[in-house]
Amino acid sequence: MTFFMTSIANILIYSLDFLDSGVSLPVTLNCSSCGGAVVFASRSSASAVCPYCQSMLVRHDLDVEAIGKVAMLQQDFSPLQIGSEGHYAQKDFTLVGRIRRGWASGYWFEWAMDFGDDREAWLAEAQGSYAVNFLEKNPGTVPELGNLAIGQMVSIAGKPYQVHDRRETFCEGAEGALPYPVVQGQKAVSVDLSGSDKRFATLEYGEQGVSAYVGEFLTLPDLRMKNMRELDGW
């Protein structure tokens, strides 16, 4: 079994433990590597990064397991931070973690959003552009990666999208609470698609197959963000 497959198995074990545990969230547990306090912020937080030793931790009820380390994220020019809050689709949310995804010509952030439920939701941030997207559990038949081309039309969950970008990505670092553990340098191919009315979708092709995410492009004022970082010019 590969390291990535082991991580997936850990997520499944966590999910069963969590749903049956009755433990209220957020919950603070001790890192199994250094003993530091680590916050698991939401129902969708299957893992978290220790802020003291950068261990990637997987939660099993009230126990945690370290499965590797990720790089510490350095200061950047994002106006967002863990703890920033907003409002989307008549529900409030909090940003509880993030992943920095690198590619050949740069990087972008994926912020884990906590809506107080078990949905996997992300706020993607790239050069001042933002998109909210959710894991689509029933995307329908998704094309194989080798059959995708820029400009191609693809149906996801019964809605049409057009492929506008395709790139090889790798994990450059992470922090906070996340829906699943990530491995430093973990590779995937990300395919971005767009539809009418600001609709947005991503197909992520990894070792275990493809995951589909759907949502829409938005601005920070659209999301009524607050508790953001103080930056010059904001």
ZADO-1210 file (C-alpha; in nm, 4 decimals, padded with zeros to 6 digits):
<atoms>
<atom x="00.0000" y="00.0000" z="00.0000" code="MET" pos="1"/>
<atom x="00.1404" y="00.3409" z="-00.0952" code="THR" pos="2"/>
<atom x="00.1732" y="00.6268" z="00.1533" code="PHE" pos="3"/>
<atom x="-00.1132" y="00.8103" z="-00.0181" code="PHE" pos="4"/>
<atom x="-00.3377" y="00.5033" z="00.0030" code="MET" pos="5"/>
<atom x="-00.2584" y="00.4766" z="00.3739" code="THR" pos="6"/>
<atom x="-00.3677" y="00.8385" z="00.4144" code="SER" pos="7"/>
<atom x="-00.7011" y="00.7618" z="00.2449" code="ILE" pos="8"/>
<atom x="-00.7546" y="00.4647" z="00.4768" code="ALA" pos="9"/>
<atom x="-00.6863" y="00.6934" z="00.7744" code="ASN" pos="10"/>
<atom x="-00.9510" y="00.9373" z="00.6506" code="ILE" pos="11"/>
<atom x="-01.2117" y="00.6622" z="00.6298" code="LEU" pos="12"/>
<atom x="-01.1321" y="00.5434" z="00.9819" code="ILE" pos="13"/>
<atom x="-01.1496" y="00.9010" z="01.1062" code="TYR" pos="14"/>
<atom x="-01.4883" y="00.9600" z="00.9440" code="SER" pos="15"/>
<atom x="-01.6485" y="00.6639" z="01.1216" code="LEU" pos="16"/>
<atom x="-01.4855" y="00.7510" z="01.4540" code="ASP" pos="17"/>
<atom x="-01.5886" y="01.1131" z="01.4317" code="PHE" pos="18"/>
<atom x="-01.9526" y="01.0612" z="01.3396" code="LEU" pos="19"/>
<atom x="-01.9998" y="00.8182" z="01.6278" code="ASP" pos="20"/>
<atom x="-01.7930" y="00.9997" z="01.8883" code="SER" pos="21"/>
<atom x="-02.0339" y="01.2763" z="01.9853" code="GLY" pos="22"/>
<atom x="-01.7365" y="01.5001" z="02.0573" code="VAL" pos="23"/>
<atom x="-01.8171" y="01.8690" z="02.0216" code="SER" pos="24"/>
<atom x="-01.5969" y="02.0826" z="01.7988" code="LEU" pos="25"/>
<atom x="-01.3628" y="02.2568" z="01.7856" code="PRO" pos="26"/>
<atom x="-01.1504" y="02.0121" z="01.9837" code="VAL" pos="27"/>
<atom x="-00.7874" y="02.0595" z="02.0869" code="THR" pos="28"/>
<atom x="-00.5616" y="01.7533" z="02.0949" code="LEU" pos="29"/>
<atom x="-00.1910" y="01.7039" z="02.1605" code="ASN" pos="30"/>
<atom x="00.0456" y="01.6425" z="01.8689" code="CYS" pos="31"/>
<atom x="00.1763" y="01.2854" z="01.8765" code="SER" pos="32"/>
<atom x="00.5197" y="01.4096" z="01.7667" code="SER" pos="33"/>
<atom x="00.5925" y="01.7103" z="01.9913" code="CYS" pos="34"/>
<atom x="00.2996" y="01.7291" z="02.2347" code="GLY" pos="35"/>
<atom x="00.1892" y="02.0747" z="02.1185" code="GLY" pos="36"/>
<atom x="-00.1772" y="02.1742" z="02.1197" code="ALA" pos="37"/>
<atom x="-00.3454" y="02.1276" z="01.7801" code="VAL" pos="38"/>
<atom x="-00.6981" y="02.2484" z="01.6997" code="VAL" pos="39"/>
<atom x="-00.9343" y="02.0382" z="01.4868" code="PHE" pos="40"/>
<atom x="-01.1794" y="02.3104" z="01.3979" code="ALA" pos="41"/>
<atom x="-01.4749" y="02.1531" z="01.2193" code="SER" pos="42"/>
<atom x="-01.6718" y="01.8429" z="01.1311" code="ARG" pos="43"/>
<atom x="-01.4882" y="01.8277" z="00.7989" code="SER" pos="44"/>
<atom x="-01.1409" y="01.8449" z="00.9588" code="SER" pos="45"/>
<atom x="-00.9966" y="01.4968" z="00.9156" code="ALA" pos="46"/>
<atom x="-00.6443" y="01.6290" z="00.9643" code="SER" pos="47"/>
<atom x="-00.4468" y="01.9264" z="01.0901" code="ALA" pos="48"/>
<atom x="-00.0951" y="02.0637" z="01.0770" code="VAL" pos="49"/>
<atom x="00.0837" y="02.1030" z="01.4098" code="CYS" pos="50"/>
<atom x="00.1804" y="02.4723" z="01.4369" code="PRO" pos="51"/>
<atom x="00.4895" y="02.3817" z="01.6434" code="TYR" pos="52"/>
<atom x="00.6612" y="02.0989" z="01.4527" code="CYS" pos="53"/>
<atom x="00.4714" y="02.1011" z="01.1179" code="GLN" pos="54"/>
<atom x="00.3648" y="01.7370" z="01.1530" code="SER" pos="55"/>
<atom x="00.0651" y="01.6372" z="00.9404" code="MET" pos="56"/>
<atom x="-00.1779" y="01.4761" z="01.1843" code="LEU" pos="57"/>
<atom x="-00.4731" y="01.2457" z="01.1175" code="VAL" pos="58"/>
<atom x="-00.7426" y="01.2330" z="01.3835" code="ARG" pos="59"/>
<atom x="-00.8957" y="00.9067" z="01.5119" code="HIS" pos="60"/>
<atom x="-01.1657" y="01.0158" z="01.7571" code="ASP" pos="61"/>
<atom x="-00.9580" y="01.1603" z="02.0455" code="LEU" pos="62"/>
<atom x="-00.6226" y="01.0245" z="01.9270" code="ASP" pos="63"/>
<atom x="-00.3974" y="01.1662" z="01.6571" code="VAL" pos="64"/>
<atom x="-00.1368" y="01.0054" z="01.4339" code="GLU" pos="65"/>
<atom x="00.1542" y="01.1843" z="01.2674" code="ALA" pos="66"/>
<atom x="00.2018" y="01.0701" z="00.9064" code="ILE" pos="67"/>
<atom x="00.4697" y="01.3130" z="00.7888" code="GLY" pos="68"/>
<atom x="00.5636" y="01.6799" z="00.7806" code="LYS" pos="69"/>
<atom x="00.4821" y="01.9742" z="00.5570" code="VAL" pos="70"/>
<atom x="00.6679" y="02.3006" z="00.5034" code="ALA" pos="71"/>
<atom x="00.5800" y="02.6032" z="00.7135" code="MET" pos="72"/>
<atom x="00.4030" y="02.8673" z="00.5047" code="LEU" pos="73"/>
<atom x="00.5855" y="03.1990" z="00.5005" code="GLN" pos="74"/>
<atom x="00.4244" y="03.5428" z="00.5182" code="GLN" pos="75"/>
<atom x="00.2642" y="03.6446" z="00.1903" code="ASP" pos="76"/>
<atom x="00.0389" y="03.9143" z="00.0530" code="PHE" pos="77"/>
<atom x="-00.2934" y="03.7364" z="00.0934" code="SER" pos="78"/>
<atom x="-00.5521" y="03.9445" z="00.2811" code="PRO" pos="79"/>
<atom x="-00.6965" y="03.6210" z="00.4222" code="LEU" pos="80"/>
<atom x="-00.5873" y="03.4286" z="00.7301" code="GLN" pos="81"/>
<atom x="-00.6990" y="03.1367" z="00.9404" code="ILE" pos="82"/>
<atom x="-00.9919" y="03.2719" z="01.1403" code="GLY" pos="83"/>
<atom x="-01.1198" y="03.5026" z="00.8650" code="SER" pos="84"/>
<atom x="-01.4990" y="03.4845" z="00.8441" code="GLU" pos="85"/>
<atom x="-01.7509" y="03.5345" z="00.5677" code="GLY" pos="86"/>
<atom x="-02.0981" y="03.4580" z="00.4392" code="HIS" pos="87"/>
<atom x="-02.2028" y="03.2492" z="00.1408" code="TYR" pos="88"/>
<atom x="-02.5366" y="03.1025" z="00.0274" code="ALA" pos="89"/>
<atom x="-02.7116" y="03.2231" z="00.3437" code="GLN" pos="90"/>
<atom x="-02.4583" y="03.0551" z="00.5727" code="LYS" pos="91"/>
<atom x="-02.1636" y="03.1872" z="00.7704" code="ASP" pos="92"/>
<atom x="-01.8234" y="03.0246" z="00.7382" code="PHE" pos="93"/>
<atom x="-01.4748" y="03.0426" z="00.8897" code="THR" pos="94"/>
<atom x="-01.1424" y="02.9729" z="00.7210" code="LEU" pos="95"/>
<atom x="-00.9746" y="02.6981" z="00.9253" code="VAL" pos="96"/>
<atom x="-00.6751" y="02.5893" z="00.7146" code="GLY" pos="97"/>
<atom x="-00.5000" y="02.6249" z="00.3806" code="ARG" pos="98"/>
<atom x="-00.2818" y="02.4455" z="00.1284" code="ILE" pos="99"/>
<atom x="-00.0319" y="02.6157" z="-00.0990" code="ARG" pos="100"/>
<atom x="-00.0390" y="02.4509" z="-00.4425" code="ARG" pos="101"/>
<atom x="00.2630" y="02.5107" z="-00.6617" code="GLY" pos="102"/>
<atom x="00.2993" y="02.4743" z="-01.0363" code="TRP" pos="103"/>
<atom x="00.5650" y="02.5568" z="-01.2957" code="ALA" pos="104"/>
<atom x="00.4949" y="02.9314" z="-01.3049" code="SER" pos="105"/>
<atom x="00.3711" y="03.0128" z="-00.9565" code="GLY" pos="106"/>
<atom x="00.1311" y="02.9028" z="-00.6842" code="TYR" pos="107"/>
<atom x="-00.2159" y="02.9548" z="-00.5421" code="TRP" pos="108"/>
<atom x="-00.3907" y="02.8951" z="-00.2093" code="PHE" pos="109"/>
<atom x="-00.6800" y="02.6685" z="-00.1253" code="GLU" pos="110"/>
<atom x="-00.8484" y="02.7763" z="00.1986" code="TRP" pos="111"/>
<atom x="-01.0538" y="02.5166" z="00.3887" code="ALA" pos="112"/>
<atom x="-01.3962" y="02.6607" z="00.4722" code="MET" pos="113"/>
<atom x="-01.5940" y="02.5522" z="00.7785" code="ASP" pos="114"/>
<atom x="-01.9711" y="02.5979" z="00.7413" code="PHE" pos="115"/>
<atom x="-02.0448" y="02.4097" z="01.0627" code="GLY" pos="116"/>
<atom x="-02.1309" y="02.0898" z="00.8758" code="ASP" pos="117"/>
<atom x="-01.9411" y="01.8023" z="00.7156" code="ASP" pos="118"/>
<atom x="-01.9182" y="01.9429" z="00.3619" code="ARG" pos="119"/>
<atom x="-01.5750" y="01.9707" z="00.2017" code="GLU" pos="120"/>
<atom x="-01.5567" y="02.3325" z="00.0887" code="ALA" pos="121"/>
<atom x="-01.2709" y="02.5467" z="-00.0393" code="TRP" pos="122"/>
<atom x="-01.2017" y="02.9096" z="-00.1186" code="LEU" pos="123"/>
<atom x="-00.9439" y="02.9203" z="-00.3982" code="ALA" pos="124"/>
<atom x="-00.7259" y="03.2309" z="-00.4132" code="GLU" pos="125"/>
<atom x="-00.5017" y="03.3101" z="-00.7098" code="ALA" pos="126"/>
<atom x="-00.3571" y="03.6559" z="-00.7837" code="GLN" pos="127"/>
<atom x="-00.6554" y="03.8401" z="-00.6419" code="GLY" pos="128"/>
<atom x="-00.9195" y="03.6116" z="-00.7946" code="SER" pos="129"/>
<atom x="-01.1429" y="03.3957" z="-00.5763" code="TYR" pos="130"/>
<atom x="-01.3738" y="03.0976" z="-00.6217" code="ALA" pos="131"/>
<atom x="-01.5822" y="02.8995" z="-00.3736" code="VAL" pos="132"/>
<atom x="-01.6136" y="02.5324" z="-00.4557" code="ASN" pos="133"/>
<atom x="-01.7517" y="02.2181" z="-00.2944" code="PHE" pos="134"/>
<atom x="-01.6711" y="01.8515" z="-00.3413" code="LEU" pos="135"/>
<atom x="-01.9266" y="01.7087" z="-00.5860" code="GLU" pos="136"/>
<atom x="-02.0042" y="01.3549" z="-00.4711" code="LYS" pos="137"/>
<atom x="-02.2083" y="01.2686" z="-00.7818" code="ASN" pos="138"/>
<atom x="-02.0288" y="01.4300" z="-01.0773" code="PRO" pos="139"/>
<atom x="-02.1411" y="01.1743" z="-01.3358" code="GLY" pos="140"/>
<atom x="-01.8971" y="01.0286" z="-01.5877" code="THR" pos="141"/>
<atom x="-01.5759" y="01.2306" z="-01.5773" code="VAL" pos="142"/>
<atom x="-01.3380" y="01.2095" z="-01.8771" code="PRO" pos="143"/>
<atom x="-01.0003" y="01.0464" z="-01.8353" code="GLU" pos="144"/>
<atom x="-00.7160" y="01.2945" z="-01.8108" code="LEU" pos="145"/>
<atom x="-00.5661" y="01.1870" z="-02.1427" code="GLY" pos="146"/>
<atom x="-00.8924" y="01.2688" z="-02.3194" code="ASN" pos="147"/>
<atom x="-00.9135" y="01.6313" z="-02.1997" code="LEU" pos="148"/>
<atom x="-00.8113" y="01.9313" z="-02.4092" code="ALA" pos="149"/>
<atom x="-00.8315" y="02.3091" z="-02.3630" code="ILE" pos="150"/>
<atom x="-01.1656" y="02.4335" z="-02.4946" code="GLY" pos="151"/>
<atom x="-01.3380" y="02.0982" z="-02.4552" code="GLN" pos="152"/>
<atom x="-01.6917" y="02.0883" z="-02.3125" code="MET" pos="153"/>
<atom x="-01.7432" y="01.8618" z="-02.0115" code="VAL" pos="154"/>
<atom x="-02.0587" y="01.7770" z="-01.8156" code="SER" pos="155"/>
<atom x="-02.0250" y="01.7750" z="-01.4357" code="ILE" pos="156"/>
<atom x="-02.3311" y="01.6892" z="-01.2273" code="ALA" pos="157"/>
<atom x="-02.5435" y="01.7510" z="-01.5348" code="GLY" pos="158"/>
<atom x="-02.4138" y="02.1023" z="-01.6075" code="LYS" pos="159"/>
<atom x="-02.1872" y="02.2070" z="-01.8980" code="PRO" pos="160"/>
<atom x="-01.8377" y="02.3455" z="-01.8374" code="TYR" pos="161"/>
<atom x="-01.5522" y="02.4350" z="-02.0691" code="GLN" pos="162"/>
<atom x="-01.1914" y="02.3409" z="-01.9963" code="VAL" pos="163"/>
<atom x="-00.9769" y="02.6553" z="-01.9787" code="HIS" pos="164"/>
<atom x="-00.6661" y="02.5457" z="-01.7885" code="ASP" pos="165"/>
<atom x="-00.4657" y="02.2336" z="-01.7119" code="ARG" pos="166"/>
<atom x="-00.1497" y="02.2172" z="-01.5009" code="ARG" pos="167"/>
<atom x="00.0665" y="01.9787" z="-01.2986" code="GLU" pos="168"/>
<atom x="00.0669" y="02.0787" z="-00.9331" code="THR" pos="169"/>
<atom x="00.2445" y="01.9870" z="-00.6111" code="PHE" pos="170"/>
<atom x="00.1901" y="02.0660" z="-00.2439" code="CYS" pos="171"/>
<atom x="00.4305" y="02.3363" z="-00.1223" code="GLU" pos="172"/>
<atom x="00.3019" y="02.3504" z="00.2347" code="GLY" pos="173"/>
<atom x="-00.0054" y="02.3656" z="00.4553" code="ALA" pos="174"/>
<atom x="-00.1351" y="02.4917" z="00.7874" code="GLU" pos="175"/>
<atom x="-00.4404" y="02.4642" z="01.0090" code="GLY" pos="176"/>
<atom x="-00.7240" y="02.2111" z="00.9885" code="ALA" pos="177"/>
<atom x="-00.7936" y="02.0324" z="00.6575" code="LEU" pos="178"/>
<atom x="-01.0521" y="01.7853" z="00.5210" code="PRO" pos="179"/>
<atom x="-00.7735" y="01.5380" z="00.4379" code="TYR" pos="180"/>
<atom x="-00.3995" y="01.4995" z="00.4986" code="PRO" pos="181"/>
<atom x="-00.1564" y="01.6242" z="00.2376" code="VAL" pos="182"/>
<atom x="00.1994" y="01.5135" z="00.1730" code="VAL" pos="183"/>
<atom x="00.4820" y="01.7585" z="00.1080" code="GLN" pos="184"/>
<atom x="00.5457" y="01.7514" z="-00.2673" code="GLY" pos="185"/>
<atom x="00.2290" y="01.5493" z="-00.3350" code="GLN" pos="186"/>
<atom x="00.1541" y="01.5747" z="-00.7074" code="LYS" pos="187"/>
<atom x="-00.1714" y="01.6026" z="-00.8989" code="ALA" pos="188"/>
<atom x="-00.3021" y="01.7402" z="-01.2255" code="VAL" pos="189"/>
<atom x="-00.5550" y="02.0187" z="-01.1822" code="SER" pos="190"/>
<atom x="-00.8005" y="02.0987" z="-01.4618" code="VAL" pos="191"/>
<atom x="-01.0044" y="02.4195" z="-01.4252" code="ASP" pos="192"/>
<atom x="-01.3332" y="02.4684" z="-01.6062" code="LEU" pos="193"/>
<atom x="-01.5847" y="02.7501" z="-01.6305" code="SER" pos="194"/>
<atom x="-01.9525" y="02.7743" z="-01.7130" code="GLY" pos="195"/>
<atom x="-02.2168" y="03.0410" z="-01.7506" code="SER" pos="196"/>
<atom x="-02.3137" y="03.2780" z="-01.4682" code="ASP" pos="197"/>
<atom x="-01.9651" y="03.2687" z="-01.3081" code="LYS" pos="198"/>
<atom x="-01.9829" y="02.8937" z="-01.2538" code="ARG" pos="199"/>
<atom x="-01.6482" y="02.7295" z="-01.1800" code="PHE" pos="200"/>
<atom x="-01.5304" y="02.3688" z="-01.1552" code="ALA" pos="201"/>
<atom x="-01.2072" y="02.1816" z="-01.0938" code="THR" pos="202"/>
<atom x="-01.1164" y="01.8241" z="-01.1753" code="LEU" pos="203"/>
<atom x="-00.8226" y="01.7014" z="-00.9691" code="GLU" pos="204"/>
<atom x="-00.6474" y="01.3904" z="-01.0974" code="TYR" pos="205"/>
<atom x="-00.4337" y="01.2147" z="-00.8353" code="GLY" pos="206"/>
<atom x="-00.3030" y="00.8696" z="-00.7501" code="GLU" pos="207"/>
<atom x="-00.6456" y="00.7538" z="-00.6331" code="GLN" pos="208"/>
<atom x="-00.8437" y="00.8822" z="-00.9309" code="GLY" pos="209"/>
<atom x="-01.0298" y="01.2049" z="-00.9926" code="VAL" pos="210"/>
<atom x="-01.2232" y="01.4373" z="-00.7618" code="SER" pos="211"/>
<atom x="-01.4698" y="01.6980" z="-00.8891" code="ALA" pos="212"/>
<atom x="-01.5353" y="02.0336" z="-00.7259" code="TYR" pos="213"/>
<atom x="-01.8025" y="02.2813" z="-00.8352" code="VAL" pos="214"/>
<atom x="-01.8798" y="02.6374" z="-00.7321" code="GLY" pos="215"/>
<atom x="-01.8507" y="02.9908" z="-00.8624" code="GLU" pos="216"/>
<atom x="-01.6196" y="03.2883" z="-00.9012" code="PHE" pos="217"/>
<atom x="-01.6756" y="03.5588" z="-00.6390" code="LEU" pos="218"/>
<atom x="-01.5102" y="03.8660" z="-00.4888" code="THR" pos="219"/>
<atom x="-01.4226" y="03.9241" z="-00.1241" code="LEU" pos="220"/>
<atom x="-01.7004" y="04.1874" z="-00.0939" code="PRO" pos="221"/>
<atom x="-01.9426" y="03.9240" z="-00.2296" code="ASP" pos="222"/>
<atom x="-01.8378" y="03.7010" z="00.0607" code="LEU" pos="223"/>
<atom x="-01.8673" y="03.9793" z="00.3210" code="ARG" pos="224"/>
<atom x="-01.5284" y="03.8868" z="00.4622" code="MET" pos="225"/>
<atom x="-01.4130" y="04.0107" z="00.8020" code="LYS" pos="226"/>
<atom x="-01.1223" y="03.9500" z="01.0396" code="ASN" pos="227"/>
<atom x="-00.8792" y="03.9744" z="00.7502" code="MET" pos="228"/>
<atom x="-00.5109" y="04.0559" z="00.7702" code="ARG" pos="229"/>
<atom x="-00.4135" y="04.4209" z="00.7796" code="GLU" pos="230"/>
<atom x="-00.2189" y="04.4952" z="00.4619" code="LEU" pos="231"/>
<atom x="-00.1080" y="04.8230" z="00.3106" code="ASP" pos="232"/>
<atom x="-00.3677" y="04.9317" z="00.0573" code="GLY" pos="233"/>
<atom x="-00.6570" y="04.7358" z="00.2128" code="TRP" pos="234"/>
</atoms>
